[in-house]
Amino acid sequence: MAKTETQVAIRVTNELKARLEAQAEKERRPVANMIRKVMEEYLDKQEKEAE
């Protein structure tokens, strides 16, 4: 079976990590899932604006 996902590592400040964790907790989702959602929304917006 082909792997459909890949891992990306990033560095963030302690403050940003705390903010991400707090928001993820509010939304009851894993931090990684919330980051993926935010990135997809950003890219969708940028691609739409470029059209």
N, C-alpha and C positions, 0 to 999 in steps of 0.2 A: 504494500500500500504506500502510495506517495505521501510524503509529508506536506501538508498544506499551510503550515505555520512555521515561522522562524522567530528566533529570539533576538531582541535588540536591547543592548545595555546603555543606559544613560546615567549621568551624574546630575543630581539636583541638590540644592541647598537643604539644610535641615528644616528650615522654615517652609520651603515648598513641599517637602515630604510630609510634614505635619499637616499642611493644608490639604494635600491630596488624601491623606488618611482620614481626616475629619470629614471631607466631602463624601468619600467612599462609604464611610460609616453611615452618614445621613441617608445615602441612597441604597444602603444595604447591598453593596456589591464589592467585589474584590478591587483593590487599587489598580491592578493591571487591567481589569475590565473597564474601569472608569477612564484610565489613561487612553486606552484604545478608542473608546467612544469619543472622547474629546478630540483626539487626533483625526479620526474619521470626519467628524463634524467640521473641523477646521479645513481639512483638505477638500471636502465637498464644497464648502463656501468659496475657497480660493479658485477651484476649478470652474464653478458657476460664474464667478466674476470675470474669469479670463475668456469666457465665451463671447 
